[in-house]
Amino acid sequence: MTSPSYEVHQPQFRGMVDTTSLPEAIARGFTWAEGPVWWHGALYFNDIPAKRMWKWQPESGLSVALENSEFANGNTLDGRGQMISCEHGGRRVIRRPDPKDPATVEVIADRYQGKRLNSPNDVVVRSDGSIWFTDPPYGINSDVEGYLAESEIGGCHVYCALPDGTLIAVATDFDKPNGLAFSPDETRLYIADSGAIRGASFPGIDHTLPHHIRVFDVDGTTLRGGGVFAVIEPGVPDGLRVDHDGNVWTSAMDGIRCLSPEGQTLGKIVLPAPTANLCFGGPDGTDMFITASDTVWRVRTTRRDAATCLRNQGPRT
Ligand code: MG
């Protein structure tokens, strides 16, 4: 098994990650860990096939946050500090207002033009309160990460839910849209296409199919451009985050890679198993937490999440 390590491709990567200390496994034993988010002083993440949400705190370690999470996947926070979750089982995007009671939810979106969504996968919130999410079929194309069912919509789109409840399909030309994140000034939106994996939890990869990140110019709820920003091999890009300087941190088969805003690989965090997602968190927001198959890792960095920085500044005018 590969040991965790770092690859420094450009010198500035040494100033972004503490390469003198190896990635630390803080929790193990999951089926397929996903959806990391730092919420009210703790790391929350989902074991999708096990239908369980976990909570990890630096002082007290691991505990179950929610039994029967209905195959919840990607998580983020909104401007009020509430958790926004993608739920395969319910085929919907939901809000969890209270960390003491994560089972209590409010539905943000579950249908588009009267048809059920496929299985929302990952989600980001813009500073104007709109909620952007992807809707591939990984929660309906088997019973592993959801409930086997036909797609009612017949496509895998990217959506924007406005605060008034309106749901807009903002991109309809993806194979399997997955992780997504805005640039620090929210003028660009990065969206992964993980089409090269057909089923849940990496059962097989076909690199003739999409395994790249696209970048769009954002004008209100209109996306323009959409060219390939970076091809990710081996594996696919799944979850991704953008740091306060605009660097893109994406998952891949072999760990996490850091890309400059121009798409140049600056460095890699090499991990021994397929890697699904990451977030920034910890006491000062600079710890990176990575969900990679059965293990959750922590890496010390000098980075902060661009969305968190924007949220802490309050709404843009
Ligand atoms: Mg994902």
Residues whose N, C-alpha, C, O or C-beta is under 5 A from the ligand:
A	BS01	MG	N121 D122 N178 G179 D238 G239
